[in-house]
């Protein structure tokens, strides 16, 4: 049974492949579209374009922001694919910020990129000017960002308090072993006695 479970982890290659291909599609199509948009903008400025209308600057910024949004979604998909591969198959020699050793690290990376995607969405709505109630739309984006920030903060606090408790217990055990104290004696009494000697 253990061998079967060990081999079954390779099933994760299917979603990894799908996520990587989807990221590639976002990157390639987004890159081609951005290059075409920049070519049209430069052509318009140089009066080489076939169109006689002048490109609106706000519309141009909005379209560029939309391509940034596309690349960020591709980045989320790519980070997820890389994270799954490193968690289930084997470690890859990536830069340190892309090394994933636990599901918590993968979630934190995804949350960071998701927050940026939401912020870019809001910025795009500002440039487009198509939202009637901008305050309500902004609050609808700000609330998930705040919830995600609170989630990450509370999880980091819980992790740090657990590590701090383990460190204090290890220090208490080391001092107890060094001075022959019982483990039931409070750590502060052992430490003060060690400092006095």
Secondary structure as UniProt FT lines:
FT   HELIX           2..8
FT   HELIX           9..11
FT   HELIX           12..45
FT   TURN            46..47
FT   HELIX           57..88
FT   HELIX           96..98
FT   HELIX           103..128
FT   HELIX           134..179
FT   TURN            183..184
FT   HELIX           187..196
//
